[in-house]
Amino acid sequence: MTGNSLDQHMQRYAQRTNGMRASAIRALFAVANRPEVVSLAGGMPYLKSLPLESLASEAAALVSEEGLVALQYGSGQGIPQLREQICQVMALEGISAHPDDVMVTVGSQMALDLTTRIFCDPGDVILAEAPSYVGALGTFRAYQADVVHVAMDDDGLIPEALVAAIDACAVAGRRVKLLYTIPNFHNPAGVTLSDERRPIIAEICREAGIAILEDNPYGLLGFDDRLRRALRSDDPDNVIYLGSFSKTFAPGLRVGWVLAPHAVREKLVLANEAATLNPPVFNQMLISRYLAKFDWLSQVKAYRHTYAERRDAMLGALQMHMPEGTTWTNPDGGFYVWVTLPEGFDAAAMLPRAVTARVAYVPGTAFYADGLGSRQLRLSYCFPTSERIVEGIRRLATVLDSELDVMRTFGTTMSRPAVGPASPSPDTA
Amino acid sequence: MSRHVVVLAGGLSHERDVSLRSGSRLYESLRNLGMEVTLRDVDSDLIPWLVETKPDAAIIALHGGRGENGAIQGILEMVGIPYLGTPTKNCRLAWEKNIAKNLVERSGFTTPPWMSLSHNTFRDLGAGALIDALVGYLGLPLMVKPQHGGSALGASVVRAAGELPAALVGAFAYGDIIVVEVFVDGVELAITVIEEADGARALPPVEISPSSGIFDYESRYTAGLTTYFTPARLSDEVAAAAADLAIGAHRVLGLRDVSRTDAIAAPDGTVHFLEVNVSPGLTETSMLPMSVEAAGRDLGELYANLVERAIGRAGR
């Protein structure tokens, strides 16, 4: 008698699907979206301050005035007008670029995918901060690239650690293709690469023959209103720069971009056409109108103000409620605080208890390719109100109390059973 | 007359994700029969909605928590909505795994020896001594699981005493009481019981063969990681024993309409009761739909018939 495995294609899947399995931890995030739960997990921008009625009129005008273009296929590279405007946006961070070297993508996540696709063969190494963006790790895994993490401190990526990682890879005969870095208001770590280290990191990579993949979705969201100089500004030939409208405007439109040296850009356009034919024309044209007709910089400023207030609420609540031995980062912008719990805690194993207490976070192991991060967790302050953030941290403190109680009973040095992949779904990444 | 049925799914338990999938499948199955169906989450608007809408019947596709411990059933009773499934008071008997094991064992069936313990007991009496006593009493290997809930969440097999503390901590993350039972190595079975006009009867049992050897969450909900045999590859005697056990558990616990008993058939032919579910999973990888199909029945039609029985019980 033949059994039924419920998947007749099981023997046909590519090796890269090996990690694509159901996960109890991931399933718990289904509860996070319920209003009863204070979700400090999701990286969703706070959109309520957008001028929705004006945007609705603009979208209607776009259809009536330019519908035959907006609803048609478009260029694989993206519409020229938006690429020019993107250059103006990037100029705010010291980047001088030509629209020809910009390619619009379906969110910067697609740019990340395409860049990995054209650079990495299975087994190639990508260096990335420890921890790193969960969505990037998923992309690198999909292309069977190996991630080697490089340590950070409060000033971002540590140059000496980068050199050590490059040397170790060389000794091991590993081929390093890219350094993936989020220099500003890091996801998940919340730290920013210092001005002093930026040229040092660029030089190390240039000398080692490693291209830099600079991911900068949060660059305009610094709370001190100071714009950091992009790595790309000083090294246009060796830096591939990723930008996004998801954090400064609206993630639902899924529009991002990549700025790359000309030869790389040519390959990226071919890859983009193979993947999506072209980025959505309607969405590009709507964003183009938004940039041209709305005071979008004031909108970004309003976002900064909101997020700064919420960051303060979170840091204050952490100070008040977290147990001794807990540490956290102090972000100057962006969305996230990175918390390190005292020895013995396991943030992934603790998540069911948190869900019972109606609070959600992302366990730290999601942000490492090598299984580290069990004592860490990412808290996001971008979406909930300050009052909800304070309540969420209070609930988290009760969870830690209960967990500590159990740890005291059974000892804190036990090795925990594996709980499976801790990655959230893309909407919470 | 067309019935208006509400399928309750989602909720706030750890099994919300599975429940949403169960509810969605049931919703489609009933809609395909032309029924008027509302798929609804459980939230603070539920009771006013039930009172105002007065659906003809409710189906509880909630897993874990209030969907299985009798709370939602009690609410439906209070607001006068007929529902498919076990009455509120009896849900609690099935929900508490140690009580279910106790009652089933008292009825003459076999269940692996077990202990049900709270975290407070370990804390107050000393975990080290209690763990030693547990291993001395039950032996190894052991299965550790939360007292409440399903989908193998928080459950793990312990093959060495040193693994027990971590397994206990993992189970306590889901609740303050756990069950530690002797792990029986055998054929894992899921036996669905349905109760229609001709009484309770067992559908063809499903044999579960996970490629990892452990039927954990990943093996349950990733298609392709587990092979299912329906009906299970059992001798007639063992198959009959499995059916007797499931019907016996259904009766002794006072379950109604539908239940699914999880059991192990040991190499010596003994079928051991593990636990019973009053709201079995209905997802694409769940065992109840496999049994229904193997019995030559349609899932939607079966539940539609059970809905009519529920409405009939209420005298409507």
Interface residues (C-beta under 8 A of the other chain):
Chain A: M1 G3 N4 S5 L6 D7 H9 M10 R21 A22 S23 A24 A27 L28 A30 V31 R34 P35 E36 V37 A349 M350 L351 P352 R353 V355 T356 R358 E403 D405 V406 M407 R408 T409 F410 G411 M414 S415 R416 P417 V419 G420
Chain B: L12 S13 H14 E15 R16 D17 V18 L20 D43 H119 F122 R123 A127 S151 L153 G154 S156 E163 P165 A166 A167 L168 V169 G170 F172 A173 Y174 G175 E207 S209 D216 Y217 E218 R220 Y221 T222 A223 G224 L225 T226 T227 Y228 F229 T230 R233 E284 T285 M290
